[in-house]
Amino acid sequence: MSSALAIRHLGFEHLGVWHAAIESRGFAVRYVDPAREDLDALHAAGPDLLVVLGAPIGVFDDELYPFLTSEVRLIERRLATGRPLLGICLGAQLMARALGAKVAPMAEKEIGYTPLTLTEAGEHSPLEALGDWPVLHWHGDQFEVPEATTLLAATEHCPHQAFSLGPNALGLQCHLETDAAEIEAWLVGTSAALLERGRAPRAIRADAARFGPELAKRSSAVLDAWVDGWQ
């Protein structure tokens, strides 16, 4: 059986709907907590798939969260192997940092469900399965597009939403993995950010119920298409 290693910073920011989708492709999933495990001791080429998940911290907050330094080193080593790497939100920002790109705060946080606008390359990528269906955004920083990568998607407030580096590395600012049935954990876990943004939990809760079931199908199609490109 193939192996998938997911770096999880928060309990509720896990693989969500993608957990079952990854297992259905023949992967055994294991989570690693970067605050408790030594990432420098991990063999970067070991897992058949490495996923770096999100968190509400800054990509350059190494002084506050020292594990970020080791996490970037792990991503750098993984990128050097050319083996499959998937970054989501903070994970994508860490990928961008490892590739030498700038990551900086946006003018305002992007929280809620809105569609992606795919680039021409994005329309011929695994993201094609999303169409114009709304996806979940929950971030305040944005990465610049790293050199040698391809921009795949944008939104009005965040023009850099996704990039790829060949068929094996994919960085996503948005949260295609989130299970809408578990949105309450997000609403509780990020309540301070919602209050700061002036967003009512009930609106996001309603959108999760409205868009979540179809988004889960489309998100799984995205994952399948991406894995098909390298498995």
C-alpha positions as MATLAB code, in Angstrom:
seq = 'MSSALAIRHLGFEHLGVWHAAIESRGFAVRYVDPAREDLDALHAAGPDLLVVLGAPIGVFDDELYPFLTSEVRLIERRLATGRPLLGICLGAQLMARALGAKVAPMAEKEIGYTPLTLTEAGEHSPLEALGDWPVLHWHGDQFEVPEATTLLAATEHCPHQAFSLGPNALGLQCHLETDAAEIEAWLVGTSAALLERGRAPRAIRADAARFGPELAKRSSAVLDAWVDGWQ';
ca = [
       0.000    0.000    0.000;
       1.199    3.530   -0.804;
       1.722    6.047    2.001;
       0.366    9.579    2.456;
       1.782   11.820    5.177;
      -0.215   14.910    6.163;
       1.295   17.689    8.274;
      -1.588   18.914   10.438;
      -1.225   22.051   12.544;
      -4.754   22.121   14.014;
      -7.145   19.322   14.833;
     -10.002   20.661   12.713;
      -7.827   21.521    9.691;
      -7.385   17.946    8.527;
      -7.800   16.265    5.134;
     -11.586   16.454    5.377;
     -13.337   15.045    2.322;
      -9.957   14.259    0.806;
      -9.092   11.728    3.514;
     -11.459    9.104    2.086;
     -10.576   10.129   -1.466;
      -6.863    9.582   -0.795;
      -7.509    6.242    0.901;
      -9.646    5.161   -2.062;
      -6.584    5.628   -4.269;
      -4.702    3.054   -2.195;
      -2.883    5.302    0.290;
      -2.541    4.717    4.008;
      -2.888    8.138    5.650;
      -0.814    9.257    8.633;
      -0.869   12.665   10.320;
       2.137   14.452   11.794;
       1.924   17.306   14.314;
       4.859   19.646   13.526;
       4.776   21.140   17.021;
       5.358   17.738   18.612;
       7.418   15.754   16.094;
      10.891   16.418   14.712;
      10.343   17.303   11.059;
      14.097   17.387   10.454;
      14.141   13.668   11.227;
      11.551   12.851    8.562;
      12.742   11.294    5.335;
      11.501   13.771    2.713;
      11.312   11.158   -0.037;
       9.685    8.551    2.220;
       5.929    9.028    1.763;
       4.441    8.553   -1.675;
       2.393   11.689   -1.067;
       3.142   14.591    1.276;
       0.355   17.043    2.174;
       0.969   20.244    4.135;
      -2.276   21.555    5.632;
      -3.366   25.003    6.807;
      -3.212   27.055    9.998;
      -4.010   30.650   11.039;
      -0.358   31.684   11.460;
       2.063   33.584    9.252;
       4.488   31.767    6.997;
       7.422   33.802    8.353;
       6.435   33.566   12.041;
       9.466   31.396   12.843;
      10.304   33.305   16.024;
       6.794   32.682   17.348;
       6.500   29.142   15.995;
      10.029   27.694   15.597;
       8.776   24.502   13.936;
       8.130   26.545   10.769;
      11.861   26.614   10.056;
      12.023   22.815   10.063;
       8.805   22.634    8.063;
      10.238   24.812    5.299;
      13.385   22.680    5.245;
      11.253   19.550    4.872;
       9.340   21.126    1.979;
      12.596   22.176    0.337;
      13.902   18.614    0.596;
      10.622   17.226   -0.732;
      10.608   19.597   -3.713;
      14.158   18.530   -4.515;
      13.007   14.908   -4.809;
      10.279   15.752   -7.325;
       7.862   13.474   -5.481;
       4.165   14.470   -5.081;
       3.561   17.430   -2.778;
       0.259   19.152   -2.029;
       0.040   22.385   -0.029;
      -3.199   23.898    1.266;
      -3.476   27.502    2.535;
      -0.496   27.835    4.918;
       0.921   24.739    3.214;
       0.846   26.470   -0.173;
       2.384   29.601    1.338;
       5.188   27.510    2.850;
       5.752   25.941   -0.565;
       5.981   29.420   -2.070;
       8.470   30.458    0.620;
      10.550   27.340   -0.005;
      10.607   28.261   -3.700;
      11.833   31.783   -2.936;
       8.554   33.665   -3.404;
       7.173   36.480   -1.265;
       4.221   35.886    1.067;
       2.509   38.952    2.556;
      -0.756   40.091    4.189;
      -3.633   41.045    1.928;
      -5.581   44.287    2.231;
      -8.379   42.306    3.873;
      -8.964   38.718    4.875;
     -10.800   36.475    2.436;
     -13.324   34.347    4.326;
     -16.328   32.555    2.854;
     -17.517   30.780   -0.272;
     -16.785   32.302   -3.696;
     -15.832   30.727   -7.038;
     -12.341   30.656   -8.479;
     -11.508   32.274  -11.799;
      -9.302   29.791  -13.608;
      -6.441   30.903  -15.810;
      -6.035   29.305  -19.239;
      -3.627   26.838  -17.654;
      -6.082   26.266  -14.818;
      -8.818   25.354  -17.282;
      -6.581   22.519  -18.473;
      -5.582   21.431  -14.970;
      -7.259   19.283  -12.294;
      -9.023   22.458  -11.087;
     -11.175   22.284  -14.215;
     -13.547   20.029  -12.245;
     -14.532   22.964  -10.021;
     -16.114   24.948  -12.830;
     -17.646   28.103  -11.362;
     -18.804   26.416   -8.140;
     -18.065   28.384   -4.934;
     -15.152   27.116   -2.833;
     -14.134   27.924    0.739;
     -11.597   30.678    1.434;
     -10.190   31.363    4.899;
      -6.947   33.352    4.851;
      -5.383   36.770    5.276;
      -2.046   36.288    3.483;
      -1.240   35.722   -0.168;
       1.758   34.168   -1.919;
       3.468   35.565   -4.974;
       3.684   33.052   -7.810;
       7.071   31.311   -7.494;
       9.427   31.244  -10.461;
       9.087   28.207  -12.731;
       5.539   27.540  -11.471;
       2.236   28.066  -13.268;
      -0.601   30.212  -11.926;
      -3.874   28.277  -12.085;
      -6.542   30.392  -10.400;
      -7.503   33.734   -8.896;
     -10.306   35.568   -7.108;
     -11.159   39.265   -7.015;
      -9.506   39.751   -3.619;
      -6.677   37.239   -4.078;
      -5.212   37.040   -7.596;
      -2.862   34.201   -6.644;
      -5.013   31.250   -5.573;
      -3.232   28.197   -6.937;
      -0.003   27.201   -8.638;
       1.582   24.046   -9.947;
       5.167   22.946  -10.412;
       4.976   20.247  -13.034;
       2.420   17.492  -12.466;
       3.672   16.550   -8.981;
       3.480   19.770   -6.904;
       0.278   21.726   -6.322;
      -0.294   24.706   -4.026;
      -3.845   25.787   -3.181;
      -4.724   28.919   -1.219;
      -8.388   27.881   -0.943;
      -9.749   24.980    1.109;
     -11.061   22.307   -1.257;
     -10.527   19.687    1.426;
     -12.901   21.067    4.067;
     -15.889   18.892    4.936;
     -18.898   21.221    5.074;
     -20.488   18.900    7.634;
     -17.700   19.958   10.021;
     -17.918   23.709    9.366;
     -18.962   24.316   12.983;
     -15.446   23.439   14.142;
     -14.080   26.119   11.807;
     -16.600   28.671   13.045;
     -15.620   28.029   16.665;
     -11.876   27.652   16.062;
     -11.592   30.906   14.096;
     -14.226   32.961   15.908;
     -11.803   35.832   16.547;
     -11.029   36.190   12.828;
     -14.736   36.183   12.016;
     -15.422   38.938   14.529;
     -12.492   40.971   13.198;
     -13.791   40.571    9.647;
     -17.372   41.312   10.661;
     -18.585   38.009    9.287;
     -21.584   36.304   10.847;
     -21.138   32.570   11.442;
     -24.710   31.949   10.308;
     -23.931   33.168    6.752;
     -20.945   30.826    6.349;
     -22.922   28.004    7.960;
     -25.731   28.505    5.441;
     -23.306   28.622    2.504;
     -21.606   25.443    3.718;
     -24.959   23.654    3.695;
     -25.816   25.098    0.288;
     -22.534   24.518   -1.539;
     -20.831   21.778    0.507;
     -22.326   18.560   -0.904;
     -21.641   19.451   -4.548;
     -18.254   20.943   -3.668;
     -17.245   17.655   -2.027;
     -17.885   15.838   -5.317;
     -15.999   18.408   -7.364;
     -13.124   18.555   -4.891;
     -12.752   14.772   -5.006;
     -12.685   15.003   -8.804;
      -9.879   17.569   -8.530;
      -7.868   15.258   -6.298;
      -8.449   12.257   -8.558;
      -7.369   14.201  -11.645;
      -4.245   15.453   -9.896;
      -3.267   11.987   -8.640;
      -3.939   10.570  -12.114;
      -1.242   12.926  -13.384;
       1.517   11.273  -11.421;
       0.400    7.953   -9.933;
];
